[in-house]
Structures are given as structure tokens and as C-alpha cells.
Amino acid sequence: MVAGTLLLGGCSTGPDLDTLATGSVTPRAYAREPVPKGIAPDDWAAARTALAEALHEKEAAPSVPWENVASATRGTVTPLAGQPSGERGKCREFLMSFVRETGEDWLQGEACKAGKSGWKVDQARLLERG
């Protein structure tokens, strides 16, 4: 019985988890960005993480998939072009899909390099169905 108590007690005295984020994408660094109209905040958070990964490449990259299991929404993020040179050289356009049981939406936008904090979405809009 004493051994069991010591064993269980050891779980609560372990070291605290290191919450320092490492790598190229800071979790929720983009949490202050407004969510585009027509997109659920949780879906945007999941898609936005994939966008950060897709924009990490310097040239046009293949689509990056994303999924929000809680809402049963999934999709892909596709950078449309490599980084252009010139005045807008630090911005990239992208296309993002949102696939739900009830249908599909497409969002087109532009993200610009925001220093060490990564990419900031400057504009994004749902494309109208034609």
C-alpha cells in the first residue's frame, strides 16, 4: 500500500512541462487576426495552421491538407505563387477550401510576412458561387 501511494504521488511531483514553442510556426501567433466572414473560428484556426505551413516554403508548394474533427470540416490550403519581387515582395496569395457535409466554400486571400512572427493574413474573402 505504501508503494502504491509513493508511485501515485510521484506523478504529481514531476517536472512541469516545457511550454516553450519551437519551430517555425508559433501556436496561435495569428489568434489576433480577424476571422473571415462566413468562416467558423475553429475552422479558421485549423486552416490557418495549414496556411502557415504552406507559406513556409519559398516557392509555390503543393496543397497542405487541414481538418477540424470537432466540426467535421476539412480542406486544403494552396499557395498560388512564389514570393514575388518588388514592393509587394513579402506577400503571397493563397486559396483555401472548406469542405463540409452541407457543401463546399473557397476562400481567396493574401498573407504578408510579419517579421519573426510569421505571416499575417491581410485580406481574405469567400468566393461567390457561380
N, C-alpha and C positions, 0 to 999 in steps of 0.2 A: 504494500500500500504506500509506503514511503517512497519507493522507487517510482511508482506511478505519479505521485504528487510532484516529485522532482522533475520527472520527464515533462509533465504538462506545464509546470512552472517555467521551464526553460524556454518555452515558446514565447512567453511574454517578456523575457529579458534579453532577447536577441537584439542585434543592432538595428537601428532604424534604416529603412530603405533609402537609398540614394535617389532623390528625385531630380537630380541634375539632368537636363536633356542634352543629349549629344547627337551628333549627326548634322545633316544639312537642313532638316525641317524641324523647326521649333513647334511643339504641340500647341495648338490654339493661338499661335502668334497672330493669326488673322481673325481672331474672335471679335475684334472691334469693327471689322468690315460689315457694312450693311448686307443683309441677306437680300438677294434679288427678288423683286416682286413675283409672286406666283410659285416660289420655291419654299418648302418647309425648312426651318432652321436646322433640324437634324440631318436632313438630306444634303443641305448645303455644306455642313461640316464634313460629312463623309466625302462628298465630291471635291471639296476644296483641298482636302488632304491629297487626293489623287492629282489635282491640278498642280500642287506644289512639287510633287514627284515628276510629273510630266515636264514642267518648265525647268527642272534642274538640268536637263540636257541642253547643250548649246545649239544644237541643230534640231530640225524637226524630228520628233520622236514618234514611235508608234503610240497608239492609243493606250491609256492606262485605265484599267477597269476599277470600279468602286462599287460598294454595296452598303446599304443601311438595312440590316436584318430586321430592326425594330419596325420599320415602315414598309418592308418588302419592296423597297425601291433600289434600283441598281442602274448602272450606266457606264459610260466611258468618258474620258477627257482626252482630247486630241489637240496638241499644239498645231496651229495652221502653218507656221513658217518659222524658220530660224531667226535669230536675233538680227534685225536689220541694222545697217549702219546709219549714221547721221543723227539728226536731232532727236528722233524717237527711238534711238538705238537700244534703249534699255527696256523696251516694251514688246510684248508678244501677244498675238491674237490666239484665241482658242475656241474650240467648240466642245460643248458638254451635253451629254444625253441624260435624261431622267426617264427610266422605263418603270412603269407601274402596271399593276393588274388592269387598271382602267384606261391606260393609254400611254402615250409617249410624248415628251416635250424635249425641245432642243434649245439650248441657251448659247448665245454667242457673246464673247467678251474680249476684253483686253486687260492684261496684267502688266504692271511695270515694276522693275526692280526697285526695292525699297531698302537699299543699303544691306546691312548684315541681317536684317530681319526677314529677308526673302522677297517674295513677290506680293504686291498689293493689287487687288482687282480694282481697276479704276472705273470700268464700265462693263456692264453685263445686262443683257436683255433676252427675254424669251422670244424666240422666233415665232411669227404668226403662222398658223396652219393655212396651207393654200389649197 
